[in-house]
Amino acid sequence: MSATTAAVEERVRARVITDDPLYRAIPVALRFTAAEPLAVRIVFPAGLSPEGTENEWVFPRALLEAGLQAPSGSGDVRVWPCGRVQAVVEFHSPEGVAVVQFDIAALRRFLRRTYDPLTH
């Protein structure tokens, strides 16, 4: 596997946080490629967007790492721990704000895999 094609993808369940007391669980893909070693991608399924296409957010891997320890970010993506087992990722766009909760263990597992020597 060459450095330009090495990739990590982790499929996880996330919860979209809304005013509704019942949360909505969705499948999300976490992606990393060695070709962009400083970035990670969170990809939401097509069914969530009005256009019917996947919605992909690209942001610094370091932001995701830091956000598992303490509130991080000040732009379009913000991450913070929520208790001991959850993390929140907040996405800001011209259309509004989406707040999504993840299991910290899943995010840490993904991040560990991005540092696997076979990925680089």
HUNOR-V187032 format. One line per field, one symbol per residue. ss: DSSP state (H for helix, E for strand, - for the rest). Layout:
ss->???
This chain:
ss->------EEEEEEEEEEE------EEEEEEEEEEHHH--EEEEEE-HHH------EEEEEEHHHHHHH----E----EEEEEE---EEEEEEEE--EEEEEEEEHHHHHHHHHHH--HHH-
